[in-house]
C-alpha cells in the first residue's frame, strides 16, 4: 500500500489576530462560550469557533 501525499498546511497567522494601539494589545473577535483563548475563524458569510462550533452569521 502506497503512502498518501501530505498536503502543505497554511500557517495560522496568529499575528493577524491581535491589534496594537499605543501600549495596549487588543484581541480580535474571540469566542463568547470558550473564552478569550479561542479566536473565531472568519469565513465569507460567518465567523466560527473551531472548538465548540459557535457560529455568528454576518449580515448582508
C-alpha positions in Angstrom: 0.0 0.0 0.0 1.4 3.4 -1.0 1.7 6.3 1.4 -0.6 9.3 1.0 0.9 12.6 -0.1 0.9 15.2 2.6 -0.7 18.5 1.6 1.2 21.6 2.7 -0.7 23.4 5.5 -1.2 27.1 5.6 0.2 28.7 8.8 -2.3 30.1 11.3 -1.1 33.7 11.1 -1.6 34.4 14.8 -0.1 37.9 14.5 -3.2 39.0 12.5 -5.5 38.2 15.4 -4.2 41.0 17.6 -4.3 44.8 17.2 -1.7 47.1 18.8 -2.9 50.5 19.8 -0.4 52.6 21.8 0.9 50.4 24.6 -2.2 48.1 24.6 -2.6 44.9 22.8 -6.2 44.1 21.9 -7.5 40.7 20.8 -9.7 40.5 17.7 -13.0 38.6 17.8 -13.0 35.7 20.4 -15.5 33.0 21.2 -18.0 34.0 23.9 -18.5 30.4 25.0 -14.9 29.2 25.2 -13.4 32.4 26.5 -10.5 34.7 25.5 -8.2 31.9 24.4 -10.2 30.8 21.4 -10.5 33.0 18.3 -13.3 32.9 15.8 -12.4 31.9 12.2 -13.5 34.4 9.6 -15.4 33.0 6.6 -17.2 34.7 3.7 -20.6 34.9 5.5 -19.9 33.9 9.1 -17.4 33.7 12.0 -17.0 30.3 13.6 -15.3 28.8 16.7 -13.3 25.6 15.8 -13.5 24.3 19.3 -17.3 24.4 20.2 -18.7 25.2 16.7 -20.3 28.5 17.9 -21.3 30.5 14.7 -22.3 34.1 14.1 -23.7 34.9 10.7 -22.8 38.2 9.2 -25.5 40.5 7.8 -25.5 41.3 4.1 
